[in-house]
């Protein structure tokens, strides 16, 4: 039986430089001890398991609510805005989702037709509208996404303050490895 942080599996690790870059052309793995390499690979494999689990949970929520990924992102923003007393406008959705205003119009038409949102006149700008998530969709989101998020929050809260800071630094450093566009 192997280390619990690195479950045994028959497939070679797709993140292990000893497998993917045996000559050390991209990663000078000869400069790291076997223990450090094993530990780094175990961390990256754990991240892979988390990403796969997160995708499965997201897919299950989308299927439960019968919505696409962009639809779910729009619903989450609108729910969060409603709960904090902020208005959700089509323009705000377009900016948040990174899509055009015509695409937002189609998205809102689809969500309204499915009974997920209501459009209402903007209280200050008569040329604009606001978006409100229906009670039924809020309940469904709470049952699917909300329960999963609550469990993830519980796991994060169980970490000590130092552990949380270490995880935050690590994840921020990983995010900083993203290649710059342009």
C-alpha positions in Angstrom: 0.0 0.0 0.0 1.4 3.4 -1.0 1.4 6.8 0.7 -2.2 8.0 1.3 -1.4 11.4 -0.3 -0.4 9.6 -3.5 -2.8 6.7 -4.3 -1.4 3.8 -6.3 -2.6 3.6 -9.8 -1.3 1.6 -12.8 -1.0 4.6 -15.1 2.2 6.7 -15.1 1.8 10.1 -13.6 1.2 12.7 -16.3 2.7 15.4 -14.0 5.9 13.6 -13.0 8.9 15.1 -14.9 10.6 11.7 -14.6 7.9 10.4 -16.9 7.0 13.4 -19.0 10.5 15.0 -19.3 13.0 12.2 -18.6 15.9 14.0 -20.1 15.3 17.1 -17.9 15.0 19.5 -20.9 12.1 21.5 -19.3 12.5 20.7 -15.6 16.0 20.2 -14.1 14.6 17.4 -11.9 18.1 16.1 -11.3 18.6 19.1 -8.9 15.7 17.9 -6.7 15.8 15.0 -4.2 13.6 12.0 -4.9 11.6 13.0 -1.8 11.0 16.5 -3.1 10.1 15.3 -6.5 7.7 12.7 -5.1 6.1 15.4 -2.9 5.8 17.9 -5.7 4.2 15.2 -8.0 1.8 14.2 -5.1 0.7 17.9 -4.8 0.1 18.2 -8.5 -1.7 14.9 -8.6 -3.9 16.0 -5.7 -4.7 19.2 -7.6 -5.7 17.1 -10.6 -8.0 15.1 -8.5 -9.6 18.3 -7.2 -10.0 19.7 -10.7 -11.7 16.5 -11.8 -14.0 16.5 -8.8 -14.8 20.1 -9.3 -15.7 19.5 -12.9 -18.0 16.6 -11.9 -19.7 18.7 -9.2 -20.2 21.6 -11.6 -21.5 19.3 -14.3 -23.9 17.7 -11.8 -25.2 21.1 -10.7 -25.7 22.2 -14.3 -27.5 19.0 -15.2 -29.7 19.3 -12.0 -30.6 22.8 -12.9 -30.7 22.1 -16.7 -28.3 25.0 -17.4 -25.1 25.6 -19.4 -21.9 26.8 -17.8 -22.3 30.4 -18.8 -25.9 30.3 -17.6 -24.8 29.0 -14.2 -22.1 31.7 -14.0 -24.8 34.4 -14.7 -27.2 32.9 -12.1 -24.4 32.8 -9.5 -23.6 36.5 -10.1 -27.3 37.5 -10.0 -27.9 35.5 -6.8 -24.9 36.9 -5.1 -25.9 40.5 -6.2 -29.4 40.0 -4.9 -28.2 38.8 -1.6 -25.9 41.8 -1.2 -28.5 44.3 -2.3 -26.8 45.1 -5.6 -28.5 45.3 -9.0 -27.6 43.0 -11.8 -27.8 44.6 -15.2 -27.2 43.1 -18.6 -24.1 45.2 -18.9 -22.7 43.9 -15.6 -23.4 40.3 -16.8 -21.6 41.0 -20.1 -18.6 42.3 -18.2 -18.6 39.5 -15.7 -19.1 36.8 -18.3 -16.8 38.3 -20.9 -19.5 38.1 -23.6 -21.2 40.7 -25.9 -24.4 42.5 -25.2 -26.3 40.5 -27.9 -25.1 37.3 -26.3 -26.3 38.5 -22.9 -29.7 39.3 -24.5 -29.9 35.7 -25.9 -28.8 34.3 -22.5 -31.4 36.3 -20.6 -34.1 35.4 -23.1 -33.2 31.7 -22.5 -33.1 32.1 -18.7 -36.4 34.0 -18.6 -38.1 31.4 -20.9 -36.8 28.6 -18.5 -38.3 30.5 -15.5 -34.9 31.1 -14.0 -34.9 34.9 -14.0 -37.2 37.9 -14.3 -36.4 41.2 -15.9 -37.4 44.3 -14.1 -37.1 48.0 -14.9 -33.9 49.6 -13.5 -35.0 51.9 -10.7 -32.6 54.7 -11.7 -32.0 54.3 -15.4 -35.2 53.9 -17.4 -33.2 52.7 -20.5 -31.9 49.7 -18.6 -33.3 46.6 -16.9 -32.2 44.5 -13.9 -32.1 40.8 -13.6 -33.6 38.9 -10.6 -33.3 35.2 -10.1 -36.6 33.4 -9.3 -37.2 31.9 -5.9 -37.4 28.4 -7.4 -34.0 28.8 -9.2 -32.4 30.2 -6.0 -33.7 27.2 -4.1 -32.3 24.8 -6.7 -29.0 26.6 -6.7 -28.8 26.4 -2.9 -29.6 22.6 -3.1 -26.9 21.9 -5.7 -24.2 24.5 -5.7 -24.7 25.8 -2.2 -24.4 22.4 -0.4 -21.2 21.6 -2.3 -19.7 25.0 -1.5 -20.6 24.7 2.1 -18.7 21.4 2.3 -15.7 22.9 0.6 -15.8 25.8 3.0 -15.9 23.4 6.0 -12.8 21.7 4.7 -11.0 25.0 4.2 -12.0 26.2 7.7 -10.5 23.0 9.3 -7.1 24.2 8.2 -5.0 26.2 10.7 -4.4 29.8 9.9 -0.8 29.0 8.8 -2.0 26.1 6.6 -4.5 28.4 4.9 -1.8 31.0 4.3 0.5 28.4 2.8 -2.3 27.1 0.5 -3.2 30.7 -0.6 0.4 31.5 -1.4 0.8 28.2 -3.3 -2.4 28.7 -5.3 -1.6 32.3 -6.1 1.9 31.3 -7.2 0.4 28.6 -9.5 -2.1 31.2 -10.9 0.9 33.5 -11.6 2.4 30.8 -13.9 -0.4 31.5 -16.5 1.2 32.8 -19.7 0.4 36.4 -20.4 -1.9 37.0 -23.4 -0.9 39.5 -26.1 
